Amino acid sequence: MQDCHILITRPEPENTFSCERILAHGWTAVPLPMLEIVPVEDVQQKAAIRSQVFDIDTFQYVIFVSKNAARLAADWLDACWPMLPVGVHWIGIGKGTTQALLDAGIPAISNPGHTTETLLEWLKPAKMKDQRVLIIRGLGGRPELGDKLEERGAKVRYLSLYERKKPHYTAQTFFMLPDIHLIWVTSGEGLHHLSEYATQHKPEWKTLPILTPSDRVNQQAKEMGWIHASCAEGADDNSLIKATEFHIGKQHD
């Protein structure tokens, strides 16, 4: 299946980058973001963000939960810190997020895995006691990481830089799409929106192979009725491409 049509559900701008990688592999990319990332624009909220960023040197750990968190935080850091503060551990959840930080000049390290769960295994309880941790994320993000770190004695604060919204598509959008052979989904929230649209407009999609970024999201996909869900072991392009190559190889066997 060399001419494989892959539905890419990442939010922009990452969707465009993933499509370019897919085209380079000789496959056909079909972009359909299932999350819209909207930076915080409220004047009072932006003033509060600026204040927190100026205080970022008071934290021992700063954890970025997504590439969007990394990208937006880098802009804020550029505006508030001509030189980055020393003594801060900058951590990206996942390889893609860490690479986005490195590309922005932030000396981040990645947890050995690619999920919140593996990060928690890495940050041992003894290491976190009385440590000040800032989690940079979108509004209303998963609380698990912060809750678990607080259980270990850490002092956790949050910095929310964006909102995640469900993109609006009409029935016509789905009618105009080509046949899809494989789907990439990169978050639980994106999966939820995709499932709603599939149920409404493309119920046959739930019989297609769908690649998910983690065991948690893979289990969610199966519970939502996706018959052929498999875990790519990461939300980054390299992990998803590797899983795609494995899937296409199985089709040829």
C-alpha positions in Angstrom: 0.0 0.0 0.0 2.5 2.6 -1.2 -0.2 5.2 -1.9 -1.5 5.2 1.6 -3.9 8.0 2.5 -3.2 9.1 6.1 -5.6 11.3 8.0 -3.6 13.7 10.2 -5.6 15.1 13.2 -2.9 17.1 14.9 -3.6 20.8 15.6 -1.8 23.4 13.5 1.0 24.3 13.0 2.2 20.8 13.8 -0.3 19.3 11.3 1.4 21.0 8.4 4.8 19.7 9.5 3.5 16.1 9.9 2.0 16.3 6.4 5.3 17.3 4.9 7.0 14.3 6.6 4.3 12.0 5.2 4.7 13.3 1.7 8.5 12.8 1.9 7.7 9.1 2.6 5.7 8.8 -0.6 2.3 8.6 1.2 -0.7 11.0 0.9 -1.4 13.3 3.8 -5.0 14.3 4.5 -5.0 17.1 7.1 -8.0 17.4 9.4 -7.1 18.9 12.7 -9.2 17.7 15.6 -8.0 20.4 18.0 -7.7 24.1 17.6 -5.0 25.8 19.8 -6.0 29.4 20.7 -3.5 31.4 22.7 -4.8 33.3 25.7 -5.7 36.8 24.6 -7.5 38.3 27.6 -5.6 41.3 28.8 -5.8 40.5 32.5 -4.8 36.8 31.9 -1.9 38.0 29.8 -0.7 40.3 32.6 -0.9 37.3 35.1 1.1 35.2 32.6 3.8 37.8 32.4 4.0 38.0 36.1 4.4 34.3 36.4 7.1 34.1 33.7 9.1 36.9 35.5 9.0 34.6 38.6 10.0 31.4 36.7 13.5 31.5 38.3 11.9 30.6 41.6 11.0 27.1 40.3 13.4 24.1 40.3 11.4 22.3 37.6 9.5 23.7 34.7 7.5 21.0 32.8 6.0 21.6 29.4 3.1 19.2 28.5 3.0 19.8 24.7 4.7 21.3 21.7 2.2 24.1 21.8 3.1 24.8 25.5 6.7 24.8 24.5 6.2 27.1 21.5 4.1 29.7 23.3 6.2 29.6 26.4 9.4 30.2 24.3 7.8 33.4 23.1 7.0 34.6 26.6 10.5 33.7 27.8 12.1 35.6 25.0 10.0 38.7 26.0 10.7 38.5 29.7 14.2 36.9 30.0 17.0 38.1 27.6 19.0 35.3 29.2 17.4 32.2 30.7 17.6 31.8 34.4 20.1 29.3 35.7 19.3 26.5 38.1 16.0 25.5 36.4 15.4 22.0 35.1 13.4 22.4 31.8 11.5 19.2 31.0 9.4 18.3 28.0 6.9 15.5 28.1 7.7 13.6 24.9 10.5 13.8 22.3 8.6 16.3 20.1 8.0 18.7 23.0 11.6 18.5 24.1 12.9 19.1 20.6 10.6 22.1 20.2 12.2 23.5 23.4 15.8 22.8 22.2 15.0 24.4 18.8 13.9 27.5 20.8 17.2 27.6 22.7 15.8 26.2 25.9 18.2 23.5 27.3 15.4 20.9 28.0 15.8 17.3 28.9 13.1 14.7 28.1 11.9 12.0 30.4 13.0 8.6 29.2 9.5 7.8 28.0 6.9 9.9 26.2 4.0 10.2 28.6 2.9 11.7 31.9 3.1 8.2 33.4 6.7 7.6 32.5 7.7 11.1 33.7 6.2 10.3 37.1 8.2 7.1 37.2 11.4 9.1 36.4 10.8 11.8 39.0 11.4 9.8 42.1 9.5 10.8 45.2 12.7 11.5 47.2 13.9 13.9 44.4 10.7 15.9 44.4 10.1 16.7 48.1 9.8 20.4 48.7 10.7 21.2 45.1 8.8 24.0 43.3 7.4 22.8 40.0 5.7 24.9 37.3 3.6 22.9 34.8 3.0 24.8 31.5 -0.1 23.7 29.7 -3.4 24.6 28.2 -6.5 25.7 30.2 -8.2 22.7 31.8 -5.4 20.2 31.2 -5.1 16.8 32.8 -4.5 17.2 36.6 -2.8 13.9 37.1 0.8 15.0 36.8 0.4 17.9 39.3 -1.7 15.8 41.7 0.9 13.0 41.8 3.8 15.4 42.2 2.0 17.1 45.2 1.6 13.6 46.7 5.4 13.3 46.6 5.8 16.6 48.4 6.4 18.9 45.5 4.9 22.4 45.5 3.1 22.7 42.1 1.8 25.7 40.2 0.2 25.9 36.8 0.7 28.3 33.9 -2.0 28.0 31.2 -1.0 29.7 27.9 -3.8 28.5 25.5 -7.2 27.0 25.1 -8.0 23.8 23.2 -11.2 24.0 21.1 -13.1 21.6 18.9 -12.8 22.7 15.3 -16.0 23.2 13.4 -16.6 21.1 10.3 -19.7 20.6 8.2 -20.9 17.5 6.6 -19.5 18.8 3.3 -16.0 18.7 4.7 -16.2 15.0 5.2 -18.0 14.4 1.9 -15.1 16.0 0.0 -12.3 13.9 1.7 -10.7 11.1 -0.3 -10.8 7.5 1.0 -8.7 7.1 4.1 -6.5 4.1 4.8 -4.9 5.0 8.2 -5.5 7.6 10.9 -3.0 9.4 13.2 -4.4 10.7 16.5 -2.1 12.4 19.0 -4.1 13.2 22.1 -7.1 11.9 24.0 -9.0 15.2 23.4 -8.4 15.0 19.6 -9.6 11.4 19.7 -12.8 12.4 21.4 -13.5 15.1 18.8 -12.6 12.7 16.0 -14.9 10.0 17.4 -17.8 12.5 17.6 -17.4 13.5 13.9 -16.9 9.9 12.8 -20.1 8.8 14.5 -21.9 11.6 12.8 -20.4 11.6 9.3 -18.0 8.7 8.8 -19.0 5.6 10.9 -17.0 3.4 8.6 -13.8 5.1 9.8 -14.1 3.2 13.1 -13.1 0.0 11.2 -9.9 1.6 9.9 -6.5 1.2 11.6 -5.8 4.2 13.9 -2.5 5.0 15.6 -2.5 6.4 19.1 0.3 8.1 21.1 0.0 6.1 24.3 -1.5 3.1 26.0 -4.0 5.4 27.8 -5.3 6.9 24.6 -5.2 3.5 22.8 -7.5 2.1 25.5 -9.8 5.1 25.1 -10.0 4.5 21.4 -11.0 0.9 21.9 -13.7 1.9 24.4 -15.0 4.4 21.8 -15.4 1.6 19.3 -12.3 1.9 17.2 -11.7 -1.7 16.2 -8.1 -1.5 15.0 -6.4 0.8 17.4 -2.7 0.4 18.0 -0.2 2.3 20.1 2.7 4.1 18.3 4.5 4.6 21.6 4.8 8.4 21.1 3.0 11.4 19.6 6.0 12.6 17.7 6.3 12.2 13.9 9.2 9.6 14.1 7.2 7.3 16.4 4.1 7.6 14.2 6.0 7.1 11.0 7.7 4.0 12.4 4.3 2.6 13.4 2.9 3.4 9.9 5.8 1.6 8.2 5.1 -1.4 10.5 1.4 -1.3 9.6 2.1 -1.0 5.8 4.7 -3.8 6.1 2.1 -6.1 7.7 -0.3 -5.3 4.7 2.4 -6.5 2.3 3.1 -9.8 4.2 
